[in-house]
């Protein structure tokens, strides 16, 4: 019976809160931990996941930009957690025809080797987008009806990479790295021989490595089968599947390939190895973790037949050298009997070991091959192309300030704004604009020192000697701003939500007037996105959300920390609009302290209350309470009435002016 494999369904990083399983698997978890200790560990795990997701977003953004250029279409790239069941989670990547998902398992360490291999994995998916027929095409329908998708995927991988290397020669280094890394990970004496059907068409790999693996296959299964497989692969690699005649031939070749290796599946969800075949081959178990178990893509479309034909013809003319596969006479049943002499012939000049007729077929792991594989990977990493690729990717990741929000969007209603409220936004903005103008780069004219003004000197007045010089002021770069606003919408804010939402709108609208990027979140016991940095505040209305739940801004604070760590903007402004008390107050205060330590950060707490609440406290009580409600922010501003929001701008201006 066929071994079933679940379809890979990547789940991008959305729910980043630590779950029970993660908590129990963490090395610091103990069964006797108190609830407070568990809560603290859970917050630590959540923060770590947030930072990891932030890093993944930057990496995905780099590939997304490159892939859209290579395919001349809009491609979305996401780094995702693949399905946890069966073999599907071992696939390094997956795509649906327009989107590419990279398995987060391949990114445990972002070292140079990982970057180069990841390049290769990504380029492989790009090749699928460009040239692999989609599920609705005639050729795929026939292959699916015949239960040949698994066998087809193995051949298709080698075809698209042949075209890719021809079209984009610089991808060869990355593809070599990812393929060699895969071979090393399967370098057991049981699996190595079965890699031959996977790599014989990847002519960019070093010939001696392909030969060594071919020798192992021949030694175990015979040269006759090796030649048949090689002939199928090398014909298939240059077919244009969008062409009717080539598509028909492709189906024939895939069926022959599946028969040779017994790769037909009862339900087309996995391989059917081990049940024997008409060729007497019953143990060619092609390893999982390749594209062999993936479903046909449904979205997008391939390049035109004309464009593919041009690339294919060029690739065929420039094709690499093929392994030596010794022809066998007679039927395939003699293949294994002749395998010793075959292996010796095939190994000449490629590092194979000579055997006597009395030696057994089973060898310990081939250290020579493993060493050669590692040597080849080292050669790749030392190449100028690899060093350049690593440098470019690292630089692009470092410079990427695309922060894909890691929390879901909240639902909202539009709340209309009065003329006075719009005037408050203008007044808030004017405070910032005046200071920005005062700090813009400019020439200061007619000074007693600086750069001599030649024209003024030639028309010099003896009484104005102190006005002959000009000086250039570079201005204050502090007005290149990234801002995050967190709005408390917990149950205690029920009566103040209109004011809180208007305050957030006022701050965002005013900052956008000086080209700041502003992201707005709301928080109760969860954090949700209200405005992304790319969404502009509407001039006529603000987004309004209701109140409910407890008060925990931790996830929002982590989001702010991630955004400020990623941005290249000089000044980072955090605004927290709240009525004071929070759950996990100590941990949240520590988070704000961390945010304050990020260079260029200013934090502001906007304390929303009403006249009754503030008036019932005497000045000393109010002062004491506000100090606690400040939550380690640099400043706290009391907002009782709409026009009080302008005081927040003045506090920001005052802090910026003193820097």
N, C-alpha and C positions, 0 to 999 in steps of 0.2 A: 504494500500500500504506500502511496506517495507521502512523503513527509511534508506536512503543511507548514506554510510560512505566512504569518500575518502581514497584511499590507502595511507599509511604513506610513505612518501618519504623524508627521512632525508637529510638535506643539511648541510654538514660540514662547519666549519668556513673558508671560502675562501675570500669572499668580506667583509672586515672588515671596510670599510669606512662608516661613518654615513650616513644613507639615510634620505629622507625628513620626512618620518613617524616617525623615531626615534627622529629626531630633534624636531618635534612638540609635541611628547609625553614626552619629558624631562621636569622635574619640573622647571628647570630654564629658559625654553623657554618663550619668550614674543612676542606677535604679533608686537610690535613696535620696536623690536631689529634692530639695524643697520646691514648691511651686514658684517661689521667687527666683530660685536658681535656674529652673527650667525656662522661665520667662526671659531671663537675661540671656541664656544660651540661644533661645529661639530668636531673640532680637539680633544677636551676633550673626547667626546663620542668615537671617534675612538681609542684613547689611552686606554680608559677603556675596550673597546672590545678586544683590543690586549692583555692586561694583563689578562683578563678573559680567552681568548683563550689559552694563555700560561699556565695558571693554569689547564685548562681542558686537555691540551695535556699531562701534567705530570700525571694527574689522569688516563687518558686513557692508558698511557704507563704502569702503574702499573697493570691494569687489563689485558692488552694485554699479558704481560709476564705470568701472572698466568693462564689465559685461555688457552694459547698455551700448557702449561704443563698439565693442566687437561684433555684437549682433545687429547693430543699427536699429534697435527697438528698446522699449522700456522693459528692463528686467529688475525684479525685486529679489534681493538676496537676504536671507535670514539665517542666523545660526540658531539651531533648535535642538530640543531634546527629543530624540526619536523614540518610537514605541519601545517599551520595556520588555515585551514578551518575544520569545523565540529569537530567530536570527536577524530580524529586521533592524534591530537597534545597532547592529554592527556595520551596516552600510555607511560609508563615509559621507555620502551625499545623496540627494534625491531631488527631482524636479518634476513639475507638472506640465511643463511646456512653456511657461512664461515666468515662473518663480523658481528660484534655486534655494534649497535648504541644505545647509552644511551641518553635519552632526557635531554637537558640542563635545562629544567624546574625543574627537581628534584634536581638541584645543586645550588639553589639560595644562600643557606648558607651551608658551608662545616663544619658543626658541627658533634659531635660524632654520634648522631642519624642518620644524613644523611649518614655518611660513612657506618654504619652498614646496613641501609636499601638499600643503593646502592650496597653493597656486595650481598645482597639477590637478587636484581633485576638482577645483572650481572650473578650470579650463575644460576638463572632461565634460562637465555639465553644460558648459557653453556649446561644446560640439554637439551634444544631444539636441539642444535648442535649434541649432543651425541645420542639422542634417537628418535626424532620426524621424521617420514618419510617425504621425500621430495615430491615436486609436481608431479614428474614423476612416483611415486610408484603406484602400483595397488590399494592399499587401499585409497590413497588420490584421485585418479581419480574417484573411486566409490562415495566417500563422496562428491566430487565436483559436480558430475553429479546429485546427489540427493539433492543438495543445503543444505548440512549438515555441512559445514566448521565451521560456527559459533558455533554450538552445539559441534562439535568435539573439537574445541580449548579449551572449558571449561573443558572437560574431560581429554584432553591431558595434560593440565597444571598440573593437580593433579597426573597423572601417572608419568610424568617425574620428578616431585619433590619427589615422593615416591622413585624412583630409585636413585635420587641424594643424598637424606639423607642416604640411605643405603650404597651407594658407598663412599660418603664423609661425614661422620657424623658431622664434624666440621661446615658444611654449615647450620646446623639446626638453630643455633642462628641467623644468618643473614636472613634466610628465614622467621623465626618467626617475626623478626622485620619488614621486608618489608610487610608481610601479615597483621600484626596487625595495622601497619600504614595505610594500605589501608582500613581496616575495620573502623578505627576511622574516616577516611575522609568521609566514607559513613554512619556514625552513626546517621541516621534519622529513625524515626519510620516507615516510608514508605519503606526504602531500606533495613534495617537490616534483616527482614525476608527472603528477596530474596537472601541474601548472603549464605544461606544454601547450594544450589547446587555448590557454588564456593569453600567452605571450608571443606565440610564433608570428603573429601579424603585427606586433609592435616593433617594427624595424628600427625605431630610434634607440632601443636598448642595445647595449654592447653585444656584438656578435658572439663573443666567447661565452658570455653568460647564457644567452639563448641556446648556444650549442651544448653547454653542460647540462642544461635542463632537458634538451632534446635527447641527449644521450641516456639520461635516466629514464625517460619515457620509453625509448627504444629498448633499453635493457629489460624493462618490465613488460612491455606490451608488443614489442616488435616493430621493425622498420616499416613493414607494409602498412600498418595502421597509421603510423606517423606520417607517411607520405600522403595517404588519403586525406588525413586531417589538414595537412599543410596545403595541399592542392585546393581544397574547399575554401580555406581561409584566404589564400592569396588570390583566388578568383573573386570571392565575395567582397574583398576590401575595396575594389574599384567599381562596384556596381552603383548605379544611380537608382535608388529604390522608388523615386517618384516617377521614373520612366516605366511604362507598361511592360515592355519586354524584359528590362532588368529586374523589375519587381517579380515577374513570373519566375525568372531564373533564380532570384534570391530565395523564394519559397522552396524551390527544388533543392538548392544547396543546404538550406537550413534543415530540411527533412533528412537529407543524407547525413549531415553532421550529427543530428539527434540520434539517428539509427546507429551510427558508428560508436557513439559514446553512451547510448542508452539514456538520453536526456529527456525523453518524452515524459509528460506528467499526466496523471489521471485527471486532475482538476486544474492544472496549469498554475497552481500556487506554489510549486516547488519541484525539486528534481525527483525523478524516479530511478535512483541508482540501485544497483544490487540485485535486480530481478533477471539478469541475463539479457542477451540480445542475440540476433541472428549471426553476429560476428564472433560470438563466444566471449565477448568482453563483459565481465560482470563485476568489476571492481574499480572502474574509473570514476571515483568520487570527486567531482569538481568542487573545490572549496566554496563555502558561502562567504558573504562579506563583499562580493562583487556585485555588479548590476544584474547578475543572473536571476534574481528573484524579484525584480521590480516590475510593476505593471506598466503598460504602454501609457505614454503621456496623452492627455486629452486636449490640452490648450495649445494655442499658437500654431505656427505652420513652418515648414522648412523653406530653405532657399529654392529658387527656381531651378528647373532641370538644367537650363543653360549654364547657370553659375556653378552648379555642382559638377557638371560635366567638365568644365574648364579646369576646375581644381583637381578632379579625379585624373584626368589625362596628364596633367603636370606631375601629379604624385606618382603615377605609374612610370613615367619617364625617369623620375628621380628616385625610384624605389631602392631601398637599402639591400645589402647582401643577405642572402638566405642561408640558413643552416645546412650542413651536409646531412642528408638523410639517405642512407644506403638502400637501394632498391632490393627487394626480396623476390625470389622466384618461387613459384608454387603458391599454394593457398596460405591463408593467414594462420593456419594451425601450426605452420613451421616457424612462425615468427619468433616465438619465445625460445625455441630450441636453438635458433641462430643468433640469439641476442648477445652472447658473449663476443663473438667476432664483430657483430654490428657495433657494439659499444666501443670496442677498441678502435675500429675505423673512424667512428664518429668523434672519438675523443682526441684524435691526433691533433696536436697543435692547440688544443683548448684546455689542457690541464686535466683530462680524464685519467683514471687509474686503469692500468692494464690488468686483466684477470686471466687466470688459467682456467681450463675447462672444468676443473674440479672445485673451483671456488663457488660459494653460494651466491645467490642473487641478492640476498638481503645484506645491506651494508649499514654500519652505524652512520650517524649524521655526517654528511660530507663536509668536513672542515674546510677543505680547499674552496668549495663553492661558497660557503658562508663567508669566508675571509674575502673572497673575490667580490661578493655582493657588498660587503661593508667598505671595501676599498673603492668600489665604483661610486658608492654614496659619498664617500669623502672626496673623490674626484669632482663630483657634481658641486659639492659645497665650496670647493676651492676655485671653481671657475669664475671668471669675471662676470658672466651673465648672472650667476646665482648671487654673487655679492651685490650686484646692482639691483636685482629684484628684491632682495632682503632690505636693502637700504631704502628703496622706493616705498615698499609696503610699510616699513616701520615709520618712515617720515609721514606717509599719508595717514596712518593711524594716529600718530601724534598730533597732526594738524587738524584732524577731523573733529569738528565741533557739532556734528550731527548727533543729537541725543534723542534717539527714538524713545518716546516716553514708555516707561515700563509699567504703567498703571492704566486701567481702563478709563474711558471717558464717562463723565457723569451726565445724567439727563438734566435738562434745565428748561425754564420758561424765560421769555423775554420780558423785561420790566422796563416800561417807558421812563424816560428821564425828563425832568422839568428843565426850564431855561436856567434856573438858579444852579441846578446840579451840573449842567454843562458848563456854566460859568465858573463853578468851583474847579472843574478839570482844567479850564484855561488858566485860572489863577495858579493852580498847582504847577502846570507846565511852564508858566511864565517865570516862576521862581527858578526853575532849572534852566530855562532858555537864557535868561539874563546872565546866569553864572557861566553857562557854556560860551556865550558870546565873549564875555570878559576873559575867558581862558582859551579862546581860539588862537591859533598861530597868526601873527601879524607883525608888521613893521612899526616900531615906535619911532616917531620922527622928531627931528630937531632936538637932539639930546647933546649934552656936553661931552659925551664919549661914545665910542662905538665905531661903526663903519662910516668913513668920510664920504659925504655927499658931494661929488665933484661939481655938479651944476650949481648947488647952493654956494660952494666955495668960490666959484668964478664970479658970482654976483654978491660977494661977501659985503655985509654991512659991519663996520668996525664995532658997532654997538651990539651985534648979535653973534659974537664969537662962540657962545655956548649953545648955538643951534645948528652947528655944522655937521653933526653926526646923526646917524640912524642906527637902530639896533633891532635885530630880528629876534622875536620871542617865539619859541617853539610851541608855546601853549601848554595846556594841561591835558595829557592823554587820559585822565581819569574819567572823561565823559564818553568813553567808549564802553557802553554799559550792557551787562547781561543781568536780568532781574528775575527773581522768582517770588511769587506772592502765594502765601498759604492762607486760606480762609476757613476759619472754624465754622462748621455747620452742625455741631453737636446739638443735643436736645436743649441745653441751657441757652443756646443762641436763638431760640425760637422767635422771640420778639424783636431781635436785632438783625435778622438776616437781610431785610431790605437795605439797611444801612451798611452792613458788612459787604454786600454785593456791590452796592454803589461805590463804596470806598475802594474796593478792588478794581472796579472799572475806572475810577478816577485816576488811580495810580498808573494803571496800564496805559490808559489813553494819553496821559501826560508824558510818560516815559517814551512812548512811541513817537511823540512829537520831536524828540531829539535822537531818533533812530536807534533806540534801545531795543533789545530782544527781551520779551516779557512772557513768562509762562505762569499760568495760574492754576493752582490745585485747591480743592476743597477737602476737608478731612473731618470725619467723626471717628468711629472706630476703624474705618477704612479711608484710604486716600484715593481720590478720583481727579481726573484732568478736567478743568473747566475751560481754559483757553490754552492752546499750544502757542509756542513762540511765533509760529507763522500765521496765526489768526489775529487779525487786527480787531481792536475794540470798535464796535459800531457806534456811530455818533449819536444815534437816536435812542438806543436802548442798551441795557446791560443784561447779562445773563444772571438769572435768579434761581437759586436752589433752596429747597426746604431744609428744615433742621430735624435732627433725630439721632439717637445713638449716643455712644460715649465719646470721650475726647482724647484722641491719641494721634498726634501729628508726626510720629516717628518715621513712617514711610515717606511722608512728604518731605521731611527734613533730609532723609537719605537721598531722595530725588534731587533736592536742591544742591546737596553736597556733590553728587555726581555731575550735575550740570556745571557747577562752578569749577570742578576739577578738569572738565573737558574743554571749557570755552577758552578762546584766545583773547577775549575782551579783557581790558585792563581792570575795570571796576565791576564788582559783583554786588548786587543789592538784594538782600532778603527782607521781605515784609511779611510779618505774621499778624493777620487780622483775627482777633480773638477776644473773649471776655475773661480770660485769665487762667483758670485752673485746668490742669491736664492730668490724665493718668500717666503713669511712668514718668513723672515729672523730672526726677533726677537723670534718667537716661536721656530724655529729650533735651534737658539743659546741657548735658555733656555733648550731645550732637551739635547744638548751636555753638558751643565752644570750639568744636572741631571746624565748623564752617567759618567761624571768625578767624581761625588760624590760616585759612586759605588767603594767599596774597591778594590784596585789593578788595576784600570783602567788608561790607558794612551791613549790619543787621538792625532791623527796626521792628519793634512790636507796636502795633496799632491797637490800643485798648479801646474796644467798642463798649460803651455803656450808655446810660441815659441820665438825665439830670437828677432824677430821684435817687438812683443808686449812688451817685457821686456826692450828692448834697447831704445824704444821711450820715456820711462819714466826715469826721472833722479832718482838718488838714494833716495832722500828724498820722491819723489812721490811714488816710488816703495815700500819703507819701510812703508809709510802711508797706501797704498792700501793693502799691504800684512797683515797689522795688522787688517784691517777690514775683509779681506777674511779669516782670521784665524778662525773665527766663534767660538771663545771660546775654540778651541782645545789647547792642551798643547804645540804643536809645529806645524810650517808650513814650508814645504820644497819646494823650487822652482825647477821645473823639466822642463828644456828646451830641453835636449838631453837624449837619453836612459841611458847613463851612470850616469846621475844625480840621478837616482833612488837609487843608493848605499848610497847617502847622507841621505835618509830616514832611512836606517838601522842604520847609525851612530847616528842619532838623537834618535832613539829608544834605542840603546845601552847606549847612554849617560844618558838618563832618567832612565833606569833600574839600571845603575851602581850607580846612586846617591840616590837610594831608600834604 
